[in-house]
Amino acid sequence: MANAREVARKAAAASLRQLTADHRVAGRLRGHEPTLATAVRETIEEALGHPSDADGGALHEFCRRRKWTLDEFDALGHHLLTAVLAQRVGVEALVRVGAALTRVRRRLAGPAALTAPARPDRRSRNSASRRYAPPAHLPLAPSWQCSGCAAAWPCPTKQSQLLVEFGGTTAGLAVYLGACLVAATKDLPALPPAQARARFLGWLPRRRF
């Protein structure tokens, strides 16, 4: 991608701004913002420019050295993907960045996984905040399975996430899913067109939330 460096610069800056306001990780950033910004920028540039070699090494090293939990990494991933999405880079670029983040997360979740202790959740299980889990549910091309649960993407969890991220059934969400549909049909030529449309678009509510 010709403008990978500029996209990476803008997305890294935007995601850092959101992270500093996120109570889940704000306290862990003090004094480390420049280092994290560099790691995020390098990860995005790798994913967009050299997707086959993108392992997010700098980002993994940052999180490993500071003993970030998987919950904290998921918060970072949410803000990073949201920032990349805002750059209107297209579905292929989003998949590349998502795949790089998935590789980093898998390395962090190795034998010595840093998992935060579970906390009782007193909120209703039907609340939007409960349904909106951390964004580990990413599409893995060319199988188009979910990276978080191995279900056909978009899985039910990702459907809830997308409705929150796009503010309901908006034109932007329809365009995004349409682009995913086109990419998936190229990767999965045996998938019947009617089934593909139902999978990517058929779950959308008919009215905006």
Helices and strands as residue ranges (DSSP letters): H 4-20, H 26-29, H 33-49, G 51-53, H 57-65, H 70-86, H 91-108, H 128-131, E 139-140, E 145-146, H 156-165, H 171-187, H 193-200
